[in-house]
Structure formats: C-alpha cells, structure tokens
Amino acid sequence: MRRIAFGLLVLGIAAGLLVTTGCQRDNSLRIIRAQGDNENFGDLSDFATYRDPTDPEADPELIYVIPGDLAELELQYVEIGLGLPTWTPYQAHLEQATITYRSAGEPGEWEGTYITYGIKIPVMADREGDKTTRATIPIMTSEWKEFYFGAEAADDPSDLGPVATVVAEIKLKGFDEASGRPVECENAMTIEVGNWWDDISRIGQ
C-alpha cells in the first residue's frame, strides 16, 4: 500500500511539473505595459503655422495633418527551459505586430478592423523575471485614422472634443532564438480619438 501511495505521489509531482513547465513556456513572453506616446490621446488634426521660406512677404498659413500614434511597450521574456545557453545572450525575436480595433462603447463601422506590419524587436531572456525590454511600435496609423475618422477631423484648432474611444488589442509574434519555437504575447490599450489641443508653433506638439 505504501508503494502504491508513493508511486501515485511521484506521478502527481511529475504531472504538476509538466503542467507548470508548459504554462511557463506558453506564457514566458509578456507585454507588461502598453502606454501611448501622448497619454493615450489620438489626435485627428495636428495644427501648425507654416510660412513659405522662399517668399519673405508670405503670410503665415494654418495647416494640419492627421498624425499616426505610437505606443511604448514594456516586454518581459522569462525562459527557464532545457538547453538555456549561458555563454551567449539568449532572446526572443519579435517579427510581426497585429493591432485589432474595437469600440469601448457602441460598435462603429471600424469594429474588428486591424493593421499588420513587420517589426524587429529582440527581447532578452531573464530567468528571474526581473528585467524588461522597452520598445516603441505604431499603435494607430494616420491612414487608418483618416479612413475611419477623417470626416470628423477639425479644420480649426479651437474645435476640440472626443470622437471615439478605441480599444487597440496588440498581438506580437516571433520565435525563440535557441529552439526556434514560435512565441507570442498580447495586451490592449485604450485610446481617446478626437480633436485635441495643439501647439500651433510646430507640428507634433
């Protein structure tokens, strides 16, 4: 009876280790934080004053562009699998980003649309899970904003206000350098799209 109980205990421990190891490997790459470059406000009209440099008598003109938005990501890769090299930097290589959009309120015509593009982001592995890697990616392109919200872009810098609350779901894909196995991670951030205050002395402020 003791032998049977001991055998069951060993099997239980082995199964627990398999489950734990699988979870660690499946969830070893994470997006810990996703933060917009402008406090998560996506501006539709970025105004600036322009004067023709070739004409000294030219009057200043008010111009605007629909800018793209960036997000700073904090990534973590914890890998303690078999064969972890110690003589060379060990890392995951991220190669593709997909951003899918949905509404935080009422669904819009852009619900479920997405953009996909290539990236080159190395994420160093850390056994203890203490170190992180920061990277910046496009979270909303100017083309996407213009297609879905261009009609609501202001033509006057004093015309301010929100247009939509967009949830951007981020998925990054790549591969593990040592094993070649695929890795991926997901997170999401909320972006308030609208016409926001601009410093008209220069684009991007």
Buried (B, 14 or more C-beta within 10 A) or exposed (E): EEEEEEEEEEEEEEEEEEEEEEEBBEEBBBBEBBBBEBEBBBBBBBBBBEEEEEEEEEEEEEEBBBBBBBBBBBBBBBBBBEEEEEEEEBBBBBBEBBBBBBBEEEEBEBEEBBBEEEBEBBBBBBEEBEEBBEBEBBBBBBEBBBEBBEEBBBEEBEEEEEBBBBBBBBBBBBBBBBBEEEBBBBBBBEBBBBBBEBEBEEBEE
